[in-house]
Amino acid sequence: SWSSVRSWILLLLLPGIGAVFVGAFAPFYFESFGLLFPLTLLLVGAQGSTRRAFWRVWLTALGFFIAGVYWIYFSMHVYNGLDAWLVYAMIVVLSAYLALFPALSVWVVRRYWGMQKPLAVLLAFPALWILLEWLRSWLFTGFPWLVLGYSQSNTLVGQSAAVFGVYAVSGLLAFFAEVVYWLFRETPPRWVWCALIAVALLGMLTPSYVVAAIGLAAVVYHAFRRARVAWAALGVVGIVVVAALPHWGHDLPARIRVALVQGNIPQEIKYVKPEISYARYLKLTSPLKDVDLVVWPETSFPNFLHRVENEILAPFDRELQAKNIELILGIQVWHKFSETDQVGYNAALRLSERNRRYYKVHLVPFGEYMPWQSLLADVYKAV
């Protein structure tokens, strides 16, 4: 029948719909997509049985993660030489695993509240989203990629991360998505989807505050129809505004001038001929004069600090200090816990204060290390 065919067409389209919402992140910065993604998951998971809703949401999230972790192809195939088909399989398997987390958040809400108790769901869905995003970042070594809160770095909601943290920003997006769902749940589905597409297009063409203003107006308009939901939303908006006020931070005494230096050294020669990196970064930085701070990227010097500190970096630091320039760089260091216990870290440090360091302690699987090496050692050797 036509209804059956239409259902299959929708299932095939769901991954593509999910993939669109990666536009919330750099380099697109369609911030409104950060709200539309959980809202779409709620809409997709609202109809049919709980079991079918879970798989529809999972398919939508699958497309979102495949589009968001495509960079693994370059990391594993272009730079590490793995067969393309194997890398594609890794991307699909990893994305299938990551998609379980948002699917689970919608499934739990459907299973235990049935989408019938607005205030309970308004609390449960954001809480589940926060919990599962955090769990995704740590479980099985973790994969903290595409945390929804990062998409709001240039918005008022994103500024509240200074108080609540990035996972709370994700929770706020899930909360507002739930608010919109409840306000318009009695609207015919076709009109909801048309409105969703219209808002998505608007979010691509206008600043995010325009979309936010329209959304706030809709909440106020519905305040008398679904008063408890609408006033709860307005209360949270007030909290976000207060949390984002500038008094939580402080102004710098003066503007600083920053230069970003990118050597763009091909990965295949970066560690084979590290002297090329040394020479290029020194050559690019030495002529700089009218700046206060220079920033080099992660592992810009492909060696350990103690091997290049006295011969290269210390003399260069004296040259920069003579021009009142500070340098922040990424480099590998050994941290000595005891005489017999040393651990290597990927570190960021200020060249003039090399003993004060920021250590990277949560590496990205497949990008910075291969996970489960004890279990998959033979597989890694074979490929």
N, C-alpha and C positions, 0 to 999 in steps of 0.2 A: 504494500500500500504506500501512498504518498507520504503518510506520517512516518512510516518506517524509514523510507528513503531520506526524508528530511532529518531524522534523528542521526542517521549515519553521516550525512553531510556535515551536520553540526559537530559531531565527534571528530571528523577529519579537520575541521576548521579550528578547533579549540587550541591546538599547539601554536598555530599561527597567531591567534588572538593573544595568547600569552606572550609570545615573542615580542609583540609590539611594545609591551610595557617596559622592556629594557630601556626604552627611550627616556625613562625617568632619570637615568644615570648619565655620567659623562660619556661621550662628548656632546650628548643631545640636550640634556638639562630641561626636559619637559617635566617639571616638578609635579604637575597635576597628575601625571601617570602614577606617581607613588600612592595616591589615593585611589585612583581608578583600578589598580591591580587587585587589592583585596576586595574592593566593591564588586569587581567582575567575578571573583571567586565565589563571593556570597550569592550572586545572581545565578551563576552556573550550578551551584550546589543546593539551590533552594527547591528545585523541582524533582519529582520522582522519589524513588526509594533512597534510603540512606546509603546503601551500597553503591548504587549507580551514581549518586551525587559525589561520593568519594572519588570514583574513577574519572568523572568529568572534571572535577577540580584538579586531580592529579595530572590529567592530560594538558590542561591549561598551564599549570605550573611547570610541566615538562618543557613546553615550548619556551617559557620564560627563562629557564635555566640553561637550556641548550644555546639560546641566543646570547646569554650572559657569560658563558664559560668557553666561548669559541677560541679564546686566546690559548687554550691548552694545545690546540693544533700547532701553533707556532712554537710553543715551548718544547713540545715533544717530537714533532715531525721536522720542522724547519731547522731547529737548533740541536736536537738530540738524535735525529736520524731514524726515529721509529717509523714503521710502515704507516702510510696514511690511513688504510682501512682499520688498523688497530687503534689509532688515535681517535678516529671517528667513533669506534665502538666504546672506547673509554669515556668520551664525552657524553654519549647517550646513557651509558650505565651510571656514570656519576650524576647526571642530571635527573635520571629516574629516581635515584636515591634521594637527592635534594628535594625533589618535588613531593616526596612523602610528607614533609613537615608542614607546608601550608595545607595540603590535603587533609592531614590529620586534625589541624585546628578547626576546619569547617566540619569535618565528620563528628568530632566530639560535641560541637555545638548542636548539630542536627540530632545526634544520638541521645543526648541527655536533656536538651531543652526544646528540641523540635521546632526551633525558630518561632516559638509562640509566646515567650516571655521576654519582652523587650528590655527591661532593666537588667534582668539576669544575664541576658546575652550581651548587653552593652558592656558588662564587666568581664564576662567569661571570654569572649572572643579576643579582645586586646591582650588579656592576661595570657591566654594560650599562645598568641602570636609571639609575644615577648619571650615566653618560656621556650618555645620551640626554636626560635631564631638563636637564642643563646645556646640551647642544646646542640643545634646544628654546628655551631662554631667550636664545639669541644668534643663531641662524640666521635669516636674512632679517629682521633687526632684533630678533628674539626676542619670545617671549610667555611670560614667567615666571609664568604663572598656574596655580594648582592644583598647585604643587610638593608632593608627597605629605608631605614632612617637616614642612610648616607645620601639618598636622593634629594634630601631637603636641606642640604648645606647652605643654600642661598635663600632660604625662606625664613619667615618668622617662626614657623614650627621647628625648623632646624636649629635656630638659635637657642631654643630651650634645652638642647643637648648639654649646654654648659652647666645646667642644674641637674637634669635627670639622666643624661647619658643617651647614647645613640639607640639603644634598644627601646627605651621609653618613647623616642620619636617614632620608631616603628609601631609601637603600641598605640600612639596617638592617631597615626594614619589608619590603623585597623579600627579604632574607635569611631572616627569620623566616617569611615566607610560603612560601618554598622549603622550609624545614625542615618545616613542617606538611604540605606536599604530600608530601614523601618519607616521612614517618612514617606517613601514612595512605593511600599510593597503592595498597595492596593491598586496601583496604576497598572493598566494592561501591559504585559511584557513587551509587546512590540514598541510601545512608546518609551518604555524604560531603555531599551537597547538603542533606539534612535537618539534619545537624550544622551546616552553614554558616548555614542560616536560623535555627537555634536560637541560635547564637552572635551573629548579627546582632541578633536580638531582645533577647538578654541585654545586648548592648552599648548598646542604646537605653534600657534600663531600669535598668542598674546602672552604678556608676563603672568606669572603664577598668581599675583595678587588680584588680577581681574577674575580669574576662575574662583579664587577664594571668596571674593566679594559676592559673586553670583551664588555660590554655595551658602554663604551666610544669610543672604536674602531669602533663599529658599527655606532655610531652617526657621527664620523668623516668621515667614508666611505660614508655615505649618505649625507654629507654636500653639495655636488654639485647637488644632485638630488632634495633635498627639502631644499634648502639653508636656508630659513627663519626659519623653524622649528629647523634645526640642529644648526644653530648659536645661536638661542635663548636658546637652551639647553646648549650649551657650555658656554654662558654667565652666566647662573644660576649656572653651575658647578663652575665657577670662584668665584662667590659670596659665595657659600658654603665653598669653600676652605679658602677664606679670613676670613669668620666668624668662622671657626674652628681652626684658628691658635692659638697657645698657648699664644700669647700676651694679649688675652682677660681675662686670669686668672693670677694666680701668684703661684710660687712654694713655698712650705712649707720650712721653714728654715732647717728642718731636717726630716727624715722619722720618722713616729710614729708607734708604735707597738700596734695593736688593738686586743682585745680578745672579741669574741662574745659568750655570755652565753645563752643557751636555756634550760630551766628547764623541758620542755616537760611534763607539768602537765595535766592529763586528764581533759577535759572540764567539765565532770560531777561532779568533786570534787573540781574544782578550786575555786569556790565561796562558796561552802558548807564548806570546810575546808581550809580557806586562809592561816592558819599557816603552811600548808605543802609547799606552794609556798614560804613563807618567809624563812623557814628553808633551802629549797633546793637552792635558789639563793644565800643566804649568804654562804652556805657550798661550792658551786661551785666557788664562787668568792674569798673568803678569801685566799686560797692558792696561788693565782696569784701574781707574783712578777715582772718579766721582761716585763711588758707592760706599756704603757702610758695611754691607754683608754680602758675601759670595756663598752660594750653595752648590755643592757638587752632589751628584746622585748616589744612590745605593751602590756599594762596592765599586766606586769610581776608581779606586786604587786596588787592583786585583792581587792583593798580597796581605800578609799580616802586618799590623802596625809596627811591631818591634823590628821588622826586617827593613823598613823604609823610613823609620822615624828620624834617626840621627843623620842619615846621609842625604835625605831628600826633603822630608816634611819640616823638620826643625829649621833649616836655613830658609825655606820658603815662608815659614811663619814669620821669621824676623823681617823678611822683605815686606810682607803684608802689614805687619805692625808699624813699620816705618811710614806707611801710608794710611794708618788708622782704619784698616780693613780687617774684619773678622771673617773666618771661613768655617763653614759647617760641611763635613764630608761623611760619606759612608765608607767604612773599611772593616776588615775582619780583625778581631782581637782575641788574644788568649786571656781568660780570666782565671787567676790562680786562687782556688779555694783553700788549698793547703799545698805543702811541698810535693805531694804525690797526686793531687787532684786538680787538673786543669781542664777547662772547657772552652772550646772556640765559639765565639759569637759573631754574628753580623751586627755591627754597631754603627751608630751615628754619634759624632762627637764634634766639639768645637776645638779647632786646631790649637788655639792659644791656651786651652785648658784640657789637655788630652786625657787626664785622669777622670774627668767627669763624662760619663758615657751613658748612652741609651742603648740597651741590648734588645735585639729582636728575639723574642722567646716563643712566638707562635708562627711557625713557618707555613707556607701555603703548599698543600699537597700537589704533586705533579709539576708545580712551578719551581719550587725551591728544594724539594726532596721527594723521593719516591716512598710512599707509605707502605707499611706492612712488609718491609724488606725481609724479615725473618720467614714469613709465610710465602712470599712471592719471589724469593731470590732466583729460583730456577727460571721462572717466567721472564723476569727482567733480563737475565743472561741470554735467554733464547731469542728475545726480540732486540 
